[in-house]
């Protein structure tokens, strides 16, 4: 659950504004890290077939 939400920037964007969230018991999967690595793409590449026969 979200315990606290703090507006950080772009208040005029309403629900699209940037907010800092404090959460508790909030399971989440981070799919793209700060280096741009994408978990979904890496998973597909790992199990992609290389032979087409």
trRosetta pair geometry for C-beta under 8 A, 3 or more apart (Angstrom, degrees):
i j d omega theta_ij theta_ji phi_ij phi_ji
1 23 6.8 171 85 -154 33 76
1 24 5.8 -15 56 62 79 85
1 25 6.4 22 8 66 76 96
1 26 6.7 -138 15 -70 23 97
2 5 6.0 19 167 -52 129 100
2 21 5.6 -69 -134 -159 104 111
2 22 7.3 100 -166 72 63 53
2 23 5.5 -45 -104 -100 51 81
2 26 7.4 64 -68 -84 56 142
3 22 4.7 -62 68 105 102 97
3 23 6.3 165 6 -112 87 22
3 24 5.3 64 -41 -8 120 107
4 21 7.2 154 84 -158 59 44
4 22 3.9 22 47 39 100 117
5 19 5.1 -1 -171 176 93 135
5 20 7.5 153 -157 76 45 49
5 21 5.5 -10 -104 -105 73 73
5 22 7.8 -136 -62 24 38 72
6 19 6.3 147 71 -163 42 77
6 20 4.5 -15 60 57 102 98
6 21 7.9 -166 23 -73 71 31
6 22 8.0 53 -8 -13 101 97
7 11 5.7 40 -177 -92 141 93
7 17 5.9 -15 -139 140 94 139
7 18 7.7 94 -165 81 56 58
7 19 5.8 -44 -100 -104 41 82
8 17 7.7 157 48 155 67 92
8 18 4.5 -67 69 111 108 98
8 19 6.0 168 2 -111 93 22
8 20 5.3 98 -55 -26 118 91
9 17 6.8 -177 88 -170 46 82
9 18 4.3 14 52 47 89 122
10 13 4.4 10 150 6 108 121
10 16 7.2 -62 126 107 129 82
10 17 4.7 -174 94 -128 84 70
10 18 5.6 84 33 4 107 88
11 17 5.5 32 -106 -117 30 143
12 17 7.7 131 46 -86 35 106
13 16 4.0 -86 156 77 115 96
13 17 4.7 156 68 -67 97 64
14 17 6.3 -176 73 -22 14 100
23 26 3.7 -29 158 3 133 149
29 39 7.3 -114 160 73 108 163
30 33 6.5 76 135 -84 117 67
30 39 7.6 121 104 -19 54 136
31 38 6.3 18 152 -157 86 65
31 39 4.5 -112 -146 37 63 111
31 40 5.7 17 -165 -21 123 95
32 36 6.7 -16 -170 -146 100 33
32 37 6.9 166 -147 80 54 45
32 38 5.2 -11 -97 -101 85 69
32 39 7.3 -120 -61 3 42 82
33 36 7.3 -49 72 17 67 18
33 37 4.9 6 36 50 107 96
37 42 6.7 20 179 -43 95 131
38 41 4.1 56 89 17 115 111
38 42 6.4 168 87 -14 59 86
39 42 5.8 -57 -143 39 29 111
39 43 6.2 32 158 -21 64 108
40 43 5.9 -57 -150 35 28 112
40 44 6.6 25 156 -15 63 106
41 44 5.9 -55 -148 37 32 109
41 45 6.2 30 156 -18 66 109
42 45 5.8 -56 -145 39 30 111
42 46 6.3 36 155 -27 64 107
43 46 5.7 -52 -147 29 29 114
43 47 6.8 -6 165 9 63 108
44 47 6.7 -81 -152 52 27 87
44 48 6.0 49 153 -58 68 99
45 48 5.6 -33 -139 -3 31 121
49 52 7.2 123 119 -80 115 49
